[in-house]
Amino acid sequence: MGHIFFIAPNSDSNLDEIAEWTLYWLLEHNLVPDTAIYNCHNLRQALVAIEAPLAIGEPPALIVLDHATPPQEETLQFATKLHNCIPESWIVEITPRDMPLPHVQEHSFWIQKPASEADWKAVLEHVFLKAGSPQWSATTL
C-alpha cells in the first residue's frame, strides 16, 4: 500500500488522534502489513522522511498536512510543492475554518478543523478502498 505521513508543524489540532484513527482503521481492513506510519513535527523532518521512500521508487500512499492557526506561508508552500511533485500520492490538508483555500486542484482534499472521526473514516475509505490514486478518483466527498 505505501507509507503514511502525518505532518504537523506548529499545529494546534488533533493530528495524533487522526493518526490513531487511521491505524485502527487500517487494522480493521487488514491493510497494515507493508505500511509505515511517520509523525513529523516540522517540515524539514517531513522532507527527509518523504525523500527516503521516494528515492527507492515508493511514493507515499497518504500525506496528511495539518496547517497551523493562522496558516504559515512556509507550510502553504510545502503543500504546493507536495501536490506538484507527488501527484500519485493522496495529500489531505487539515485547515483552520477561516483559511482561504488555494486555487482548486482537481484531486485535493481539505478538511476543516476539528476533524471528526466519521469524516476521517470516509476519507480513508475513499483513499484506500474506492480510488487507487488521485488520478483515478471519480468520487468527491
HUNORCOR-V52987 format. One record per backbone hydrogen bond with DSSP energy under -0.5 kcal/mol. NH is the residue of the N-H (numbers start at 1). CO is the residue of the C=O. E is the energy in kcal/mol with one decimal. If there is no record, write none. Layout:
nh = <NH:NH>
co = <CO:CO>
e = <E:E>
This chain:
nh = <2:4:5:6:7:7:8:8:10:10:11:15:18:19:20:21:22:23:24:25:26:27:28:29:30:31:35:38:40:40:46:47:48:49:50:51:52:53:54:55:56:56:57:58:59:61:62:63:64:65:65:66:66:67:67:70:76:77:78:79:80:81:82:83:84:85:86:89:90:92:93:93:94:95:95:99:100:108:109:111:113:120:121:122:123:124:125:126:127:128:129:130:131:136:137:137>
co = <34:36:62:38:5:64:6:40:8:41:8:13:14:15:16:17:18:19:20:21:22:23:24:25:27:26:32:4:6:38:42:43:44:45:46:47:48:49:50:51:52:53:54:53:57:3:3:90:5:63:92:7:64:65:94:68:72:73:74:75:76:77:78:79:80:81:82:86:61:63:91:109:65:93:111:96:98:105:91:93:95:116:117:118:119:120:121:122:123:124:125:125:126:133:133:134>
e = <-0.5:-2.8:-2.4:-2.8:-0.6:-3.4:-0.5:-2.8:-0.5:-0.5:-0.9:-0.5:-2.1:-2.5:-2.0:-2.7:-2.3:-2.4:-2.4:-2.3:-2.8:-2.4:-2.4:-1.5:-1.4:-2.5:-2.4:-2.8:-3.4:-0.6:-1.9:-2.7:-2.2:-2.3:-2.8:-2.1:-1.2:-0.8:-1.5:-2.2:-0.6:-0.8:-1.8:-2.9:-0.6:-2.5:-1.6:-2.5:-3.4:-0.6:-2.7:-3.0:-0.6:-0.7:-2.9:-0.6:-2.1:-2.5:-2.0:-2.4:-2.0:-2.4:-2.4:-2.4:-2.3:-2.5:-2.5:-1.8:-1.3:-3.0:-0.5:-2.4:-2.8:-0.6:-2.8:-1.7:-0.5:-1.4:-1.1:-2.6:-2.6:-2.4:-2.5:-1.7:-1.8:-2.5:-2.5:-2.0:-3.0:-2.8:-1.9:-1.6:-2.2:-1.1:-0.6:-0.9>
